[in-house]
Amino acid sequence: MLCGGWIQKVFQPAPHCILLEVRAPGESLCLLLSADPETARLHLVGTRLPNPPKPPPFCQYLRARLQGARVDAVESVHADRIVHLRLSTKGGPFVLEAAMTGRSADLVLRDGHGTVHKRLRQDADTAGGRDAQPTARPAKGPGAVPRAAVERDEGHRFPVSHAIERVYHERETLQAQRRLREAQLAELRRAIKKLSRRVDALRTDLDRLSKYRGYDRYGELIKANLGRIIKGHDQVTVVDYFDPTMAELTIPLDPTKSPQGNMDNYFKKHRKYLAADREIRPRLEEAERALTGLRERHRAIEAGEIEPVAGVSSTREKRSAPTRAQPRSGPFRRFTSSDGLTIYVGRNARENDELTHKFARGDDLWLHARGAPGSHVVVRLEKGASPPPDSLRDAATLALLYSDLKRSGKGEVIYTRKKWVKKAKGQPQGAVIVTQEKSLFVTLDRVRLEALKTRSR
């Protein structure tokens, strides 16, 4: 039936499956050769399977050499689960070997001398022109189709092939569902692990800054007692007028700071707490909800309560619209410093130009990696305000990260007020002239970067 026919077309509808369209006298036949470890087989099929838009490399290789070839013989090798299709081509004789041998199943193209030219299984690829040993016989494959299944198709022209096609379609459907289930469970486990790290980082940030919750009270009490606090003392006892009983309260002091410095330090740390509560807590709550959803989906798929859906990510999160507490102004990357200040980072020359010359205000802080292409970085500041040291370090870290100095992991970053940054006339977009700049040497700190990442918007 196949012998004497001509191979008209070659398809590869699945990673381990080849379909040969053979023109036999008076009809066209489709021969399926599968090297899937679990469903390896060879039989005629009545329905052509859907194909990928672009043929895979093995299919392209067979098309170039076998289309137009004559099928001379179909032989079983030593009563083993190995079949040879002997072919005559313009390039000489070839053998397409179908080894339906369980885990080592493969489709192999050999020339007339037995030399391997191409293998279907990527892990078994052999350089062209090299001799290969005959395929060893491993454990048996999935087994034969039951006789009862064949009897159901006795009225069909090719009853055995028709029964094999029907039975293996059922097996492959179950196999595809199992593989999809395993793939989506693995995807969910990876997503749960990643999101758990994010939740832990957000909780750590929030816990670290929550201890500053009552520091505005300390600042106000120090402010009311500035005249009686002496620099060098490590504590001061004052009357707590926030307490209805007017009890005495001992406040720790930094002996290296002035009374004013201690007051400013407590107010600064309280602002950090307020920023964390405003910026980090909503993200933490959103991440915790997403984590709960991922864990519930993993449990439901594992228990068989829901079926995974092909082509749909199991970890896709619905992103809510930005709230008024988190405005999205402009197209730039946005981060929040450890002090709660917004940091803007340009993504390209056009955004750098827009960020610096249209978006930034005169008193904003401007940063850039010294002597290297990179992003413009802007820290939004109130008029007359100085950047806190931690915010300056955060912004400088981002300037280094988004520059050509990233590979070295360290470098110098310049900073100045935006009003001292001018557009360079006649130069490409993003080129500037900077005056009155200062510099800061920065290394990429993994902990700082992770904290900034969790506060990105």
Rosetta blueprint (number, residue, H / E / L):
1 M L
2 L L
3 C L
4 G L
5 G L
6 W E
7 I E
8 Q E
9 K E
10 V E
11 F E
12 Q E
13 P E
14 A E
15 P L
16 H L
17 C E
18 I E
19 L E
20 L E
21 E E
22 V E
23 R E
24 A E
25 P L
26 G L
27 E E
28 S E
29 L E
30 C E
31 L E
32 L E
33 L E
34 S E
35 A L
36 D L
37 P L
38 E L
39 T L
40 A L
41 R E
42 L E
43 H E
44 L E
45 V E
46 G L
47 T L
48 R L
49 L L
50 P L
51 N L
52 P L
53 P L
54 K L
55 P L
56 P L
57 P H
58 F H
59 C H
60 Q H
61 Y H
62 L H
63 R H
64 A H
65 R H
66 L H
67 Q L
68 G L
69 A L
70 R E
71 V E
72 D E
73 A E
74 V E
75 E E
76 S E
77 V L
78 H L
79 A L
80 D L
81 R L
82 I E
83 V E
84 H E
85 L E
86 R E
87 L E
88 S E
89 T E
90 K L
91 G L
92 G E
93 P E
94 F E
95 V E
96 L E
97 E E
98 A E
99 A E
100 M L
101 T L
102 G H
103 R H
104 S H
105 A L
106 D E
107 L E
108 V E
109 L E
110 R E
111 D E
112 G L
113 H L
114 G L
115 T L
116 V E
117 H E
118 K E
119 R E
120 L L
121 R L
122 Q H
123 D H
124 A H
125 D L
126 T L
127 A L
128 G L
129 G L
130 R E
131 D L
132 A L
133 Q L
134 P L
135 T L
136 A L
137 R L
138 P L
139 A L
140 K L
141 G L
142 P L
143 G L
144 A L
145 V L
146 P L
147 R H
148 A H
149 A H
150 V H
151 E H
152 R L
153 D L
154 E L
155 G L
156 H L
157 R L
158 F L
159 P H
160 V H
161 S H
162 H H
163 A H
164 I H
165 E H
166 R H
167 V H
168 Y H
169 H H
170 E H
171 R H
172 E H
173 T H
174 L H
175 Q H
176 A H
177 Q H
178 R H
179 R H
180 L H
181 R H
182 E H
183 A H
184 Q H
185 L H
186 A H
187 E H
188 L H
189 R H
190 R H
191 A H
192 I H
193 K H
194 K H
195 L H
196 S H
197 R H
198 R H
199 V H
200 D H
201 A H
202 L H
203 R H
204 T H
205 D H
206 L H
207 D H
208 R H
209 L H
210 S H
211 K L
212 Y L
213 R L
214 G L
215 Y H
216 D H
217 R H
218 Y H
219 G H
220 E H
221 L H
222 I H
223 K H
224 A H
225 N L
226 L H
227 G H
228 R H
229 I L
230 I L
231 K L
232 G L
233 H L
234 D L
235 Q E
236 V E
237 T E
238 V E
239 V E
240 D L
241 Y L
242 F L
243 D L
244 P L
245 T L
246 M L
247 A L
248 E E
249 L E
250 T E
251 I E
252 P E
253 L L
254 D L
255 P L
256 T L
257 K L
258 S L
259 P H
260 Q H
261 G H
262 N H
263 M H
264 D H
265 N H
266 Y H
267 F H
268 K H
269 K H
270 H H
271 R H
272 K H
273 Y H
274 L H
275 A H
276 A H
277 D H
278 R H
279 E H
280 I H
281 R H
282 P H
283 R H
284 L H
285 E H
286 E H
287 A H
288 E H
289 R H
290 A H
291 L H
292 T H
293 G H
294 L H
295 R H
296 E H
297 R H
298 H H
299 R H
300 A H
301 I H
302 E H
303 A H
304 G L
305 E L
306 I L
307 E L
308 P L
309 V L
310 A L
311 G L
312 V L
313 S L
314 S L
315 T L
316 R L
317 E L
318 K L
319 R L
320 S L
321 A L
322 P L
323 T L
324 R L
325 A L
326 Q L
327 P L
328 R L
329 S L
330 G L
331 P L
332 F L
333 R E
334 R E
335 F E
336 T E
337 S L
338 S L
339 D L
340 G L
341 L L
342 T E
343 I E
344 Y E
345 V E
346 G L
347 R L
348 N L
349 A H
350 R H
351 E H
352 N H
353 D H
354 E H
355 L H
356 T H
357 H H
358 K H
359 F H
360 A L
361 R L
362 G L
363 D L
364 D L
365 L E
366 W E
367 L E
368 H E
369 A E
370 R L
371 G L
372 A L
373 P L
374 G E
375 S L
376 H L
377 V E
378 V E
379 V E
380 R L
381 L L
382 E L
383 K L
384 G L
385 A L
386 S L
387 P L
388 P L
389 P H
390 D H
391 S H
392 L H
393 R H
394 D H
395 A H
396 A H
397 T H
398 L H
399 A H
400 L H
401 L H
402 Y L
403 S E
404 D L
405 L L
406 K H
407 R H
408 S H
409 G L
410 K E
411 G E
412 E E
413 V E
414 I E
415 Y E
416 T E
417 R E
418 K H
419 K H
420 W H
421 V E
422 K E
423 K E
424 A L
425 K L
426 G L
427 Q L
428 P L
429 Q L
430 G L
431 A L
432 V E
433 I E
434 V E
435 T L
436 Q L
437 E L
438 K E
439 S E
440 L E
441 F E
442 V E
443 T E
444 L L
445 D L
446 R H
447 V H
448 R H
449 L H
450 E H
451 A H
452 L H
453 K H
454 T H
455 R L
456 S E
457 R L
